[in-house]
Amino acid sequence: MPTVLDAVPVYFDPRMVADAHSFSPSAAKPAQAVAAWRERGFPIALRSPRAASIQALCAVHHPTYVHGVLDGRIKNGFDNTLPAVAASLPWTNGAMVDAANAAIANGLGAVAPVSGFHHARHASAGGFCTFNGLLVAAAEVRRKLPQARVGILDFDTHYGDGTAQIIKHLRLDWIVHYTAGAHYHSEDQAADFLAAIPALLERFAGCAVLLYQAGADPHVDDPLGGWLTSRQLAQRDRLVFEHAARLQLPVAWNLAGGYQDPIGKVLAIHDATMRECVRVWCKPSSASGIATAGTS
């Protein structure tokens, strides 16, 4: 396995993008995040994901729910039945599947620039989440590697209730799941949270891959979050990538939540996550000359 990458694999296809007519920007973020990363000169290698199959979605969700959402008869996580949103869902979930498989293959990691997973339950949507791509990806990894354990590290600001419900419902005891939203909520917890990350990563030692939700919504200025500064969020990501690399634990990460207006504030947080993973995963020559943004 390589100890460094020439470029970070990023699984993106324009078909992942939709206008969800929603307060949440997540359905449009894939294209915006990728454009920002290219503008800043990050060493990324764009790869086209495959759409997740009906079988892959039904391995995690009730078939009636899957077909109802895709056919426009059941509401998605944005509380509507827009065909454009339904059409994007196999691609966003497929990007997470392919990022997980790529991370396992290269030994370091890959990126799915998507959001909208951890509130999706076995047979219902919620909180801007329709299908749980974290568990869709985990199930696909397990299908290929029947003895594999898969880690899910959820650093979105909200509790990953959908992920927890599906794990319990389907008895997925081979998944190691941690959601920070169950434990951390206020600025006075920030130092303790950051100090706990190295030991927390040890829980995932031996997993085939770590699926990491690098949420932007814990930012102090987020209307739905509010307890970490920009510098602390960057430190969070640096600790995750450094300690995962030390454990030889491949990481597939996504964007998760972020609701500040204008969207550029959210994208700056996702830029910082990319910057930290580039520092850990890529050759120094590949990481040189990257544009930086101010932090607070």
N, C-alpha and C positions, 0 to 999 in steps of 0.2 A: 504494500500500500504506500502511496506517496505521502511524504510528510508536509508537502506544500502543493498548492494548486497554481497553475498559470492564471486561471480565472475562475470566478465563482459561477457554478451552473445555476441559471435562473429559468424556471419553467413558465413561459408566458405565451399566450395566444390571444389575439384580439377577441376571440369568441368567449373569453372569460369575463368580458366587460359588459355591463348592462346599465341602463338608466332605471333604477328601482323606484323612482318617485318617492324618496324617503329622506328623513333627517340623517340617516346613516350614510356616509360616503363610501361604504365598503365595496359596493358593486362596481364603482368606477375606479377604485384605487389601483387595481393591477396596472393599468396603462399609465397612470400618473406616477406611480412609484418607479416603474421601469424607466420612464422618460427622465425623471429626476436623477436616477442613478447613472444613466448614460450622459446626461449633461454634466454631472460632477466628475466624470472620468473614472468611475469605479471599474476595475477589471472584471467584467461580467461576461458570461457566455450564454446568450439567449438560446434556449432550446424549446421546441414545440412540445407541449404535453399531449398525451392521448386523453381523450374523454373517458371518464370513468364509465364502466359498463353498467347496465341495469343490474346485472348479477352482483357487481361489487357494491352498489348502493343497497341492494336488498340483503346483503350479508350483514348489514348493520341496522337497517330500517325495515319496518313492516312493508311488504310489497304493495299493499293497498295504498299506503301513504306515498310511497315512491311514485307509483304510476299516477296517483291523483295529482300530485304536485306537477309532474312533468306534463300531464295532459291539461293542466289549468283548471282542475276541478277542486283542488285543495289549496288553501292559501300557503304561500311561502313565508319565510321569516320576516319579510317586509310587510306582511299583512295584506298582500294583494295576490292576484293570479296573472300578473303580466307575462305574456309569452316570452319576452326578451329575458326576463330573469330566469324562467324555467330553462330556456335554452343555454344559459351560461353555466348552470349548476354542474352538469357533468364535466365541464372543462375546469372549473375551480377545484372540484374534488380530484379530478385526474391529475392536476398539477401537484397536489399534495402527495398523491401516490407516487408519481414519477420522481419528485424530489426525495422522497424517502428511499426509493430504490437506488437513486443516483448516489445519495450519501453513503449507503451501504457499500456500493461498488467502488467509490473513490476513497472511502475511509475517513473523510473529513466532513463533507456536508454539501448541501444544496438548498435552494430557496424556491418556495412557492409564494409569489407576491399576492396572496389572497387573504380574505377574512371571512368571517361568518360561519363558524363551525360549532363552538363549544356549548351553545344553548340548545342546539338541535337534539331532540330526544328520539327514542325509538320510533314513535308514531306521531310526532308533532313537531312543529317549528316553534321558534321563540327568539326574541331578542336579536333580530336581524340575522338569524341563523336558520338554515333550512335543512341541509344534510350535514352530518358531522364528519367532515373530511379528515379529522384526526383519526377517527376510528375506522373510516373507510380505508385510509392508508395503512393503519395498523393491521387490519384484517387481511389486506393484500400482502403485506410483508409476511404475516403468519402463514398465509396460504403457500407462499413460495418457500418459506423456511419454517417447517412445522414445529420445530422445537424453540423457535425464537421468542424472546421476551422483548416487548416494545415499551419504551418510556414516553410519557406525555408530560411535559413540563409547561404548565399554563401560567404565564406571567401577564395575562390580561388582568385588568383591575377587578373584574367580576368573577364570581364563583362559576366554575365550569359545570353547572348542574346537569346539562344534557349529557356531557361525557360521563359523569358519575352515574347517571340513571341507566345509560346503555350498558356500561360495564357491569352494573349490578344485574340488570335484566337478562343479559346474555351470558352472565357468569364468566366474564373474560378475565380470569385470574392470572393470565400471563401478561397483563398490562400493569405497568407501574405508573400510577397517576398522581400528580401533585398539582393542585390549583391554589395559587397564592391568594385568590379572592376569598378563600375560606378563613384566612388568618390575618391579612394585613389590609388596613383601611385608612390609616391616618399618618400625617407627616411625622409624628413623634415615633413611629415604628420604622422609619426609613433606615436608620443605622443598623438596627437589629436585623432587618430584612437582608440588607447587603452582606452583613457579617455571616448570615446563615447559608448563603448560596454555596460556598465550597462544600460544606457537609451535606447539603441537600443533593448536590450532584452525585455524591457517593451512592445514593439510593439507586441510581440508574446504572451503576457499574455492571457490566455483563449484558446489558441490553444490546440488541442488534442495531438499534437506531433510537435517537431521542427526537421526538416531534416537539418542537419548541414554539410556543405562541409568544412572540416578542411584542406584546401589546403596547400601543402608544397611549392608551387611555389612563394609565396610572399617573400621567403628567399632572402637576399641580394646577395647571390652567384648563384641564379638560373638564367640560361640563358634566361628564359622567364618571369622572375619576377624581384625582386631586391629592396625591401624596408623595410623588417623587419629582425632583427637578430634572431638567435636561441632563445635567452632569451625572446625576444619580442613575438615570435610565441608561446612559452610556456605560457607566460602571457596572450596572446589572448585566448588560449584554457582554461586556468584556469578561466578567467573571464566568458567565455561562460558557462562552466559547473557549476560554483558556482551560477551564477545569474539565470540560468535555474532551478537549484534545489530549490533556494529560491522562485521562482515563481511556483513551483510544475509543471514544464513543462518538460515532458519526451523528451529525445534527442536521435535520431538515426543519427549517424555520419558516414561519409565515408572519403576516403583518398584524393579525388580530385587530382589536378595537382602537379607535382614535376618532374624536368627534369635534376637535377644535375648528373654529372658523376664523380665518380662511384655511383651506385645506393645506396650504403651504406649511402651516405650523405642524400638522400631522406628518407630512412628508419629511420634514426636517428630522423628526424622531426616527422615522424609518431609514433615513440617510445615515443617522448615527449608528443604528444597528448594523447596517451594511458595512460601515467603516470599521467597526470592531471585528466583524467576522473576517474582513479582508486582512486585517492586521495579523490575525491568528492563522488563517488558512492559506494565504497567498505569499509568493516570493516577494522579498523586499522590492525588487525591481518592478514588479507588477503593481505594488501599492504606492509607489512614489508619485508625487505630483498630484495626488487627489485633492480636489477642492474641499475646503472645510467650511463649516458654518459656525456661527457663534452659539454658545450654550449658556444656560443660566441655571 
